[in-house]
Amino acid sequence: MKKQFTLVTLVLSLCSMSAQNFTRQDSLRGSITPEREWWDLNYYDLHVKVEPEKEFISGHNVVRYKVLEASDVLQIDLQEPMQIASVSQDGKKLKFTSEGAAHFIKLQKKQVPGEYNEIKIQYSGNPRKAVRAPWDGGFSWKTDSEGNPFVATSCQGLGASVWWPNKDHMYDEVDSMRIHVTVPKDLMDVSNGKLEGVDENGDYKTYHWFVANPINNYGVNVNIGNYVHFGETYEGEKGTFDLDYYVLPENLEKAKEQFVQVPMMLQAFEYWFGPYPFYEDGFKLVEVPYLGMEHQSSVTYGNQYANGYLGRDLSASGWGLQFDFIIIHEAGHEWFANNITYKDIADMWIHEGFTAYSENLYLDYHFGTKASSEYVVGTKSNIQNDVPIIGPYDVNTSGSGDMYYKGANVLHTLRQLIEDDDLWRKTLRGLNADFYHQTVTTKQIEDYLSEKTGKDLSAFFNQYLRTTMIPKLEYKFEGNSITYRYVDIVEDFDMPIRVFLDEKEHWLFPSSEWKTEKLANDKLKFDKNFLIETEKI
């Protein structure tokens, strides 16, 4: 007899995970501190000069904010070895104290609720080098085949404060921002949003970019190289917007062939998720010296101009070679990561689970439901079940990497339970409409899915997001009857599953208790589209 998983066990599991050795720096980085919560971001005006030969950057950031309640200490984040040279407000220099990457600025001006104020932060330094971008990020200082500097940033999880001063917590996004990047005159910078102009100044050029929409900190990027540009326009649900591509000259012809998948991606995702969320900023695909990243309206690409994931099919189904993984996956993040953004990285599955699932929906749109199912079910073999998908809160720590493949299969399972693809599509589009340009929590997403599908999904999400257990259906046959139950489940988990009898659909309704019903056993097949295990006993 196997012990049933209860809410008590769930609490103990979460407490154990939360008992990791987190530091005060983790809390300063990962929580909404008192020095953060009293002010709301409105606008960044970021200026960065990049000197590739020195691997050095310098500049300033103007931070505009709305006062929510009176206070006189404001937290700004910047990680070593970067250094803040000075902070000022209304032209007056301000004092600040530093505790690791957190810098506490003492304001002189009275902060009146409802008013908008600005501070200016001067900074410089040799930013942390990316070790294995984008997973271990920072600045990638590389060269192309001709010896030209080939430079890019990536900083999810690590934090944008690894290279520029900002309010480095995901809960608060600016409404818009400008990015001014100064580079050697023979190079080009590509950042987020629309290019407003280029200024020449001796041996340098400054590229001026404007982001018209809210943007999360890690989505802001700098990409510097000897780029060539080509582009097109796309007629979408909300009208026409620009598609721009920046690649190294040697890869121009490959890019023109491979990037035909961008309009195909937009067709599929606008169908399933709703309009592209950043029409005003356009969409860019930018070649970089690492695999790729979902930087908003400036998606980076390094997948060697081949289908699959560096030429491999992550599903072993064959369908993974029908699309370029980086184009489809990273662009899928425009909806889930950049439009709908987690408040706390503990809920990173909202980004990665839905976006891994988007690969399946891309296949569904262009190749059919059978192809999409075979693909997502094929990725089950990558699930590790090491730790829960949801991580500990307020310490800037994500959960298991299972948020990708397990997350995708959880959503695929939910699609089966709904049994109504029109409702499922309406729900996915509704998420992107109702949480448009917002930061969210897992609870908000769970409650929304329960409400819109008409199903209480509390136990469903507790099972898959908060434990490492895959529900197991134990069953046995006696004559023309089947007896069955679930084990390895949380309290109240009673997800129905679909089986086939001689190709005819039938539903079982297991729970933790044994159930028996009439069912011929010779041709019973379990539907592989459900994330469960089965064991005949």
C-alpha positions as CSV (number, residue, x, y, z in Angstrom):
1,M,0.0,0.0,0.0
2,K,1.5,3.3,-1.1
3,K,1.1,6.4,1.1
4,Q,-1.0,9.1,-0.4
5,F,0.5,12.5,-0.8
6,T,-1.3,15.0,1.4
7,L,-1.2,18.8,1.9
8,V,0.9,18.3,5.0
9,T,3.5,16.5,2.9
10,L,3.2,19.3,0.4
11,V,3.9,21.9,3.0
12,L,6.9,19.9,4.4
13,S,8.3,19.6,0.8
14,L,8.0,23.4,0.2
15,C,9.6,24.1,3.6
16,S,12.5,21.8,2.9
17,M,13.1,23.5,-0.5
18,S,12.8,27.0,1.2
19,A,15.4,26.0,3.8
20,Q,18.3,26.3,1.3
21,N,21.1,28.6,2.3
22,F,20.0,31.9,1.0
23,T,21.8,35.1,1.8
24,R,20.8,38.7,2.5
25,Q,22.0,39.5,-1.0
26,D,19.5,37.0,-2.3
27,S,16.7,38.8,-0.4
28,L,17.8,42.2,-1.5
29,R,17.8,41.1,-5.1
30,G,14.7,38.9,-5.0
31,S,12.2,40.6,-2.7
32,I,10.2,43.8,-2.9
33,T,12.1,45.7,-0.3
34,P,10.8,48.8,1.6
35,E,13.2,50.8,-0.5
36,R,11.6,49.5,-3.7
37,E,7.9,49.4,-2.9
38,W,7.2,53.1,-2.4
39,W,8.0,54.1,-6.0
40,D,6.7,53.0,-9.3
41,L,8.9,52.9,-12.4
42,N,7.8,55.1,-15.3
43,Y,10.7,55.6,-17.7
44,Y,14.4,54.8,-18.3
45,D,16.8,56.9,-20.4
46,L,19.8,54.6,-20.6
47,H,23.1,55.8,-22.2
48,V,25.9,53.3,-22.6
49,K,29.3,53.7,-24.3
50,V,30.9,50.3,-25.2
51,E,34.6,50.0,-25.8
52,P,35.2,46.4,-27.0
53,E,39.0,46.6,-27.0
54,K,38.9,47.4,-23.3
55,E,35.9,45.3,-22.5
56,F,34.7,48.4,-20.7
57,I,31.4,50.3,-20.6
58,S,30.4,53.6,-19.1
59,G,27.4,55.9,-19.1
60,H,24.4,57.0,-17.1
61,N,20.7,56.1,-16.6
62,V,17.9,58.5,-15.8
63,V,15.2,56.8,-13.8
64,R,11.8,58.5,-13.8
65,Y,9.4,57.2,-11.2
66,K,6.0,58.0,-9.6
67,V,5.9,58.4,-5.9
68,L,3.4,56.0,-4.3
69,E,4.0,57.0,-0.7
70,A,6.4,59.3,1.1
71,S,9.9,58.0,1.7
72,D,13.5,59.2,1.5
73,V,15.6,56.1,0.6
74,L,15.5,54.5,-2.8
75,Q,17.1,51.2,-3.8
76,I,19.0,51.0,-7.1
77,D,20.9,47.8,-8.1
78,L,24.2,47.5,-9.9
79,Q,26.5,44.4,-9.6
80,E,30.2,44.4,-9.1
81,P,32.6,45.0,-10.7
82,M,30.5,47.8,-12.1
83,Q,30.7,51.0,-10.0
84,I,28.3,53.9,-9.4
85,A,30.3,57.1,-9.8
86,S,27.5,59.5,-8.7
87,V,23.8,59.9,-8.2
88,S,21.9,63.2,-8.6
89,Q,18.3,64.6,-8.5
90,D,17.4,68.0,-9.9
91,G,21.1,68.6,-10.4
92,K,22.0,68.0,-6.8
93,K,24.4,65.3,-5.9
94,L,23.0,62.6,-3.5
95,K,24.7,60.4,-1.0
96,F,24.2,56.7,-1.1
97,T,25.4,53.6,0.8
98,S,26.0,50.2,-0.8
99,E,25.4,46.7,0.4
100,G,26.7,44.4,-2.3
101,A,24.7,44.9,-5.5
102,A,22.1,47.0,-3.7
103,H,22.6,50.8,-3.4
104,F,20.5,52.9,-1.1
105,I,20.2,56.5,-2.2
106,K,19.3,59.1,0.4
107,L,17.0,61.7,-1.2
108,Q,16.9,65.3,-0.3
109,K,13.8,66.4,-2.1
110,K,10.5,65.7,-0.4
111,Q,8.8,62.8,-2.1
112,V,5.1,63.7,-2.6
113,P,2.7,60.9,-3.5
114,G,1.4,61.2,-7.0
115,E,4.3,63.3,-8.3
116,Y,6.9,62.1,-10.8
117,N,10.6,62.5,-10.1
118,E,13.9,61.5,-11.7
119,I,17.3,60.5,-10.5
120,K,20.5,60.3,-12.7
121,I,23.1,57.6,-12.0
122,Q,26.6,57.8,-13.5
123,Y,28.4,54.4,-13.7
124,S,31.2,52.5,-15.4
125,G,33.3,49.4,-15.3
126,N,34.3,46.1,-16.9
127,P,31.0,44.1,-16.6
128,R,31.0,40.5,-15.8
129,K,31.8,38.3,-18.7
130,A,29.3,35.7,-19.8
131,V,30.7,32.2,-19.1
132,R,28.1,30.2,-20.9
133,A,25.5,32.6,-22.4
134,P,22.6,32.8,-22.1
135,W,22.5,30.5,-19.0
136,D,25.4,32.1,-17.2
137,G,25.2,35.6,-18.6
138,G,26.7,39.0,-18.7
139,F,28.6,40.5,-21.6
140,S,29.8,38.2,-24.4
141,W,33.0,39.7,-25.9
142,K,33.6,37.8,-29.0
143,T,34.9,38.4,-32.6
144,D,33.5,37.3,-35.9
145,S,35.4,35.4,-38.6
146,E,36.9,38.6,-39.9
147,G,38.2,39.6,-36.5
148,N,35.6,42.3,-35.9
149,P,34.2,42.7,-32.4
150,F,31.0,40.7,-31.9
151,V,29.4,41.7,-28.6
152,A,26.1,40.9,-26.9
153,T,24.4,40.9,-23.5
154,S,22.3,38.3,-21.8
155,C,21.2,38.4,-18.2
156,Q,18.0,36.6,-17.3
157,G,18.1,35.5,-13.7
158,L,21.5,37.0,-13.2
159,G,19.8,40.4,-13.6
160,A,20.1,43.4,-15.8
161,S,22.0,45.1,-13.0
162,V,25.0,43.0,-14.1
163,W,25.6,45.8,-16.7
164,W,23.4,48.8,-16.0
165,P,21.9,50.4,-12.9
166,N,18.1,49.9,-12.5
167,K,15.4,48.7,-10.3
168,D,16.3,45.0,-10.7
169,H,13.1,43.2,-9.7
170,M,10.6,41.8,-12.2
171,Y,7.5,43.1,-10.5
172,D,7.9,46.6,-11.8
173,E,8.4,47.6,-15.4
174,V,8.9,50.9,-17.1
175,D,6.1,52.2,-19.3
176,S,8.7,53.0,-22.0
177,M,12.4,53.7,-22.4
178,R,15.2,55.0,-24.6
179,I,18.4,53.2,-25.1
180,H,21.5,55.1,-26.5
181,V,24.5,52.9,-27.3
182,T,27.8,54.4,-28.4
183,V,30.1,52.0,-30.3
184,P,33.2,52.3,-32.6
185,K,32.1,53.9,-35.9
186,D,32.7,50.8,-38.0
187,L,30.3,48.7,-35.9
188,M,26.5,48.8,-35.4
189,D,24.4,48.5,-32.3
190,V,21.0,46.8,-32.3
191,S,18.8,47.2,-29.2
192,N,15.1,47.1,-28.4
193,G,12.4,49.0,-30.1
194,K,12.6,51.4,-33.0
195,L,15.8,53.1,-34.2
196,E,15.3,56.9,-33.9
197,G,18.6,57.9,-35.4
198,V,22.4,57.6,-35.5
199,D,24.9,60.3,-34.5
200,E,28.5,60.3,-35.5
201,N,31.2,61.6,-33.2
202,G,34.7,61.1,-34.3
203,D,35.7,57.5,-33.9
204,Y,32.3,56.5,-32.5
205,K,28.6,56.3,-33.5
206,T,25.6,56.5,-31.1
207,Y,22.5,54.5,-31.9
208,H,19.3,55.8,-30.4
209,W,16.5,53.3,-29.8
210,F,13.0,54.0,-28.4
211,V,10.8,51.3,-26.7
212,A,7.2,52.4,-26.8
213,N,5.9,49.6,-24.6
214,P,6.5,48.3,-21.1
215,I,9.7,46.1,-21.0
216,N,11.2,43.9,-18.3
217,N,14.8,44.5,-17.2
218,Y,16.4,41.4,-18.6
219,G,14.7,42.0,-21.9
220,V,16.8,45.1,-22.5
221,N,19.8,44.2,-24.7
222,V,22.9,45.5,-26.6
223,N,24.1,43.7,-29.7
224,I,27.2,45.0,-31.4
225,G,28.7,43.7,-34.7
226,N,29.5,44.3,-38.3
227,Y,25.9,43.7,-39.1
228,V,24.0,43.8,-42.4
229,H,20.3,44.5,-42.4
230,F,17.3,43.3,-44.4
231,G,13.6,43.3,-43.5
232,E,10.0,43.1,-44.5
233,T,6.6,44.0,-43.2
234,Y,3.9,41.8,-41.7
235,E,0.2,42.2,-42.0
236,G,-1.1,41.0,-38.6
237,E,-4.4,41.1,-36.7
238,K,-3.8,44.7,-35.6
239,G,-2.3,46.0,-38.9
240,T,1.1,46.2,-40.3
241,F,4.4,46.2,-38.5
242,D,8.1,45.9,-39.3
243,L,10.2,42.8,-39.3
244,D,13.9,43.6,-39.2
245,Y,16.8,41.2,-39.4
246,Y,20.5,41.9,-38.5
247,V,23.1,39.3,-39.3
248,L,26.8,39.0,-40.1
249,P,27.5,39.5,-43.8
250,E,28.8,35.9,-44.3
251,N,25.4,34.6,-43.2
252,L,23.1,36.9,-45.2
253,E,21.9,34.3,-47.7
254,K,21.4,31.6,-45.0
255,A,19.4,34.1,-43.0
256,K,17.2,35.1,-45.9
257,E,16.3,31.4,-46.3
258,Q,16.0,30.5,-42.6
259,F,14.1,33.6,-41.5
260,V,11.1,32.8,-43.7
261,Q,10.0,31.0,-40.6
262,V,9.4,34.4,-38.8
263,P,6.1,35.2,-40.7
264,M,5.1,31.5,-40.2
265,M,5.7,31.9,-36.4
266,L,3.6,35.1,-36.4
267,Q,0.7,33.4,-38.2
268,A,0.6,30.5,-35.7
269,F,1.1,32.6,-32.6
270,E,-1.3,35.3,-33.5
271,Y,-3.9,32.6,-34.1
272,W,-3.3,30.8,-30.8
273,F,-2.3,33.7,-28.5
274,G,-3.7,36.9,-30.1
275,P,-2.0,39.9,-31.7
276,Y,1.8,40.3,-31.4
277,P,2.1,42.4,-28.2
278,F,4.5,45.1,-29.5
279,Y,3.4,46.4,-32.9
280,E,4.7,49.8,-32.2
281,D,8.2,48.5,-31.6
282,G,8.3,46.0,-34.5
283,F,10.0,42.6,-34.3
284,K,13.8,42.0,-34.8
285,L,15.9,38.9,-35.1
286,V,19.5,39.6,-34.3
287,E,22.5,37.3,-34.8
288,V,24.6,36.9,-31.7
289,P,27.6,34.8,-30.6
290,Y,25.5,32.6,-28.3
291,L,22.5,30.4,-28.8
292,G,19.7,33.0,-28.4
293,M,17.4,34.8,-26.0
294,E,13.9,36.4,-25.8
295,H,14.9,40.0,-25.6
296,Q,11.8,42.0,-26.2
297,S,11.3,43.1,-29.9
298,S,15.1,42.3,-30.3
299,V,15.1,38.5,-30.2
300,T,18.7,37.1,-30.4
301,Y,19.6,34.2,-32.6
302,G,22.6,31.8,-32.7
303,N,21.1,28.5,-33.9
304,Q,23.6,28.1,-36.8
305,Y,20.8,28.6,-39.4
306,A,19.5,25.1,-39.1
307,N,16.2,23.5,-38.0
308,G,15.9,21.8,-34.6
309,Y,18.0,22.8,-31.5
310,L,21.5,23.2,-33.0
311,G,20.4,20.6,-35.5
312,R,18.9,18.2,-32.9
313,D,15.3,17.1,-32.4
314,L,14.5,17.5,-28.7
315,S,11.5,15.3,-29.0
316,A,13.0,12.4,-30.9
317,S,9.7,12.4,-32.9
318,G,11.1,13.9,-36.1
319,W,8.9,16.9,-35.8
320,G,11.5,18.9,-34.0
321,L,13.4,19.2,-37.3
322,Q,10.5,20.9,-39.0
323,F,11.3,24.3,-37.4
324,D,14.1,26.4,-36.1
325,F,13.9,26.0,-32.4
326,I,15.4,29.4,-31.5
327,I,13.2,31.3,-33.9
328,I,10.0,29.6,-32.7
329,H,10.8,29.3,-29.0
330,E,12.4,32.6,-28.3
331,A,9.8,34.5,-30.4
332,G,7.1,32.6,-28.4
333,H,8.4,34.5,-25.4
334,E,7.1,37.7,-26.8
335,W,3.7,36.5,-25.5
336,F,4.8,34.6,-22.5
337,A,7.7,36.5,-20.8
338,N,7.6,39.8,-22.5
339,N,3.8,40.5,-22.6
340,I,2.9,38.4,-19.6
341,T,5.9,38.5,-17.2
342,Y,6.4,36.7,-13.9
343,K,6.6,39.0,-10.8
344,D,9.0,36.6,-9.1
345,I,11.4,34.2,-10.9
346,A,10.1,31.4,-8.7
347,D,7.2,31.5,-11.2
348,M,9.4,31.2,-14.2
349,W,7.4,28.3,-15.5
350,I,4.9,30.9,-16.7
351,H,7.5,31.9,-19.2
352,E,9.1,28.6,-20.0
353,G,6.1,26.2,-19.7
354,F,3.9,28.2,-22.0
355,T,6.7,28.9,-24.4
356,A,7.8,25.3,-24.6
357,Y,4.2,24.5,-25.3
358,S,4.1,27.1,-28.0
359,E,6.5,24.9,-30.1
360,N,3.7,22.3,-30.1
361,L,1.1,24.9,-31.1
362,Y,3.3,26.1,-34.0
363,L,3.4,22.5,-35.3
364,D,-0.4,22.2,-34.7
365,Y,-1.0,25.3,-36.9
366,H,1.3,24.3,-39.8
367,F,1.5,20.5,-39.6
368,G,-1.7,19.4,-37.7
369,T,-2.7,18.1,-34.3
370,K,-1.1,14.7,-34.7
371,A,2.3,16.2,-35.4
372,S,2.0,18.6,-32.5
373,S,1.0,15.8,-30.1
374,E,3.8,13.5,-31.1
375,Y,6.2,16.3,-30.6
376,V,5.2,17.4,-27.1
377,V,4.7,13.9,-25.9
378,G,8.1,13.1,-27.3
379,T,9.7,15.7,-25.0
380,K,8.4,13.8,-21.9
381,S,11.7,11.8,-21.9
382,N,13.5,15.0,-20.9
383,I,11.6,15.4,-17.7
384,Q,13.9,14.9,-14.6
385,N,11.4,15.3,-11.7
386,D,14.3,16.6,-9.5
387,V,12.7,19.5,-7.7
388,P,9.3,21.2,-8.1
389,I,8.7,23.5,-11.0
390,I,7.9,26.4,-8.7
391,G,10.9,27.7,-6.8
392,P,11.2,29.5,-3.4
393,Y,9.9,33.1,-3.5
394,D,11.7,36.4,-2.7
395,V,15.2,35.1,-3.2
396,N,15.6,35.3,-7.0
397,T,15.6,31.6,-7.5
398,S,13.7,29.6,-10.1
399,G,12.4,26.0,-9.8
400,S,13.3,22.9,-11.8
401,G,14.3,23.0,-15.5
402,D,11.3,20.7,-15.8
403,M,9.4,24.0,-16.3
404,Y,10.1,23.5,-20.0
405,Y,9.1,19.9,-20.9
406,K,6.9,19.1,-17.9
407,G,5.3,22.5,-18.2
408,A,4.5,22.0,-21.8
409,N,3.0,18.5,-21.1
410,V,1.0,19.9,-18.2
411,L,-0.6,22.4,-20.6
412,H,-1.0,19.7,-23.3
413,T,-2.8,17.5,-20.7
414,L,-5.0,20.4,-19.8
415,R,-6.0,20.8,-23.4
416,Q,-7.2,17.2,-23.4
417,L,-9.3,17.7,-20.3
418,I,-11.0,20.7,-21.8
419,E,-12.1,18.7,-24.9
420,D,-12.8,22.0,-26.7
421,D,-10.1,23.5,-28.8
422,D,-12.1,26.6,-29.5
423,L,-12.4,27.2,-25.7
424,W,-8.7,26.4,-25.3
425,R,-7.7,28.9,-27.9
426,K,-10.0,31.5,-26.5
427,T,-8.5,30.9,-23.1
428,L,-4.9,31.3,-24.3
429,R,-5.8,34.5,-26.2
430,G,-7.7,35.7,-23.2
431,L,-4.5,35.4,-21.0
432,N,-2.6,37.7,-23.4
433,A,-5.5,40.1,-23.6
434,D,-6.5,40.3,-19.9
435,F,-2.9,40.3,-18.6
436,Y,-1.6,42.5,-21.5
437,H,1.7,44.1,-20.6
438,Q,1.4,43.0,-16.9
439,T,3.5,41.2,-14.4
440,V,1.7,38.2,-12.8
441,T,1.9,35.5,-10.2
442,T,1.2,31.8,-10.6
443,K,-2.0,32.1,-8.6
444,Q,-3.3,34.6,-11.1
445,I,-2.6,32.3,-13.9
446,E,-4.1,29.3,-12.1
447,D,-7.2,31.1,-11.1
448,Y,-7.7,32.5,-14.6
449,L,-7.4,29.0,-16.2
450,S,-9.8,27.6,-13.6
451,E,-12.3,30.3,-14.2
452,K,-12.2,30.3,-18.0
453,T,-12.3,26.5,-18.4
454,G,-14.9,26.0,-15.8
455,K,-12.8,23.5,-13.9
456,D,-11.3,23.6,-10.4
457,L,-7.7,23.1,-11.3
458,S,-6.3,23.6,-7.7
459,A,-5.2,20.0,-7.2
460,F,-4.1,19.7,-10.8
461,F,-1.6,22.5,-10.4
462,N,-0.6,21.5,-6.9
463,Q,0.3,18.1,-8.3
464,Y,2.3,19.2,-11.3
465,L,3.8,22.5,-10.2
466,R,4.5,21.9,-6.5
467,T,5.6,18.3,-6.3
468,T,8.0,16.1,-8.3
469,M,5.5,13.3,-8.5
470,I,3.9,12.1,-11.7
471,P,0.4,10.6,-11.0
472,K,0.5,6.9,-11.4
473,L,-2.6,4.9,-12.3
474,E,-2.5,1.4,-10.8
475,Y,-5.0,-1.0,-12.5
476,K,-5.9,-4.7,-12.7
477,F,-8.4,-6.7,-14.7
478,E,-10.8,-9.3,-13.3
479,G,-13.0,-10.9,-15.9
480,N,-14.6,-8.1,-17.9
481,S,-14.0,-5.5,-15.2
482,I,-11.1,-3.0,-14.5
483,T,-10.2,-1.9,-11.0
484,Y,-8.0,1.2,-10.7
485,R,-6.8,4.1,-8.6
486,Y,-4.2,6.9,-8.5
487,V,-1.1,6.8,-6.3
488,D,1.6,9.4,-5.9
489,I,-0.9,12.2,-5.9
490,V,-1.8,15.3,-3.8
491,E,-5.0,15.5,-1.8
492,D,-8.1,15.8,-4.0
493,F,-6.3,15.0,-7.2
494,D,-8.9,13.2,-9.4
495,M,-8.0,14.0,-13.0
496,P,-10.0,11.9,-15.5
497,I,-8.1,10.2,-18.3
498,R,-9.0,9.1,-21.8
499,V,-8.5,5.5,-22.9
500,F,-9.4,3.7,-26.1
501,L,-11.2,0.5,-26.5
502,D,-10.8,-0.9,-30.0
503,E,-10.1,2.7,-31.1
504,K,-13.3,4.0,-29.4
505,E,-12.9,6.7,-26.8
506,H,-13.7,6.1,-23.2
507,W,-13.0,8.1,-20.0
508,L,-11.9,6.8,-16.6
509,F,-12.4,8.9,-13.5
510,P,-9.7,7.7,-11.0
511,S,-9.1,9.1,-7.5
512,S,-7.1,7.8,-4.6
513,E,-9.8,5.2,-3.9
514,W,-10.2,1.9,-5.8
515,K,-12.9,2.0,-8.4
516,T,-14.3,-0.9,-10.5
517,E,-16.2,-0.8,-13.7
518,K,-17.1,-3.0,-16.6
519,L,-14.4,-2.8,-19.3
520,A,-13.0,-5.3,-21.7
521,N,-9.3,-5.7,-21.2
522,D,-8.0,-7.1,-24.5
523,K,-7.8,-3.9,-26.5
524,L,-7.4,-1.2,-23.9
525,K,-4.9,1.6,-24.7
526,F,-4.1,4.6,-22.5
527,D,-4.0,8.0,-24.2
528,K,-0.3,9.2,-24.4
529,N,-1.4,12.8,-24.3
530,F,-1.9,12.8,-20.5
531,L,1.0,13.3,-18.2
532,I,0.6,10.2,-16.1
533,E,2.3,6.8,-15.5
534,T,0.4,3.5,-15.6
535,E,1.2,0.2,-13.8
536,K,-0.7,-3.0,-14.3
537,I,-0.7,-4.9,-11.0
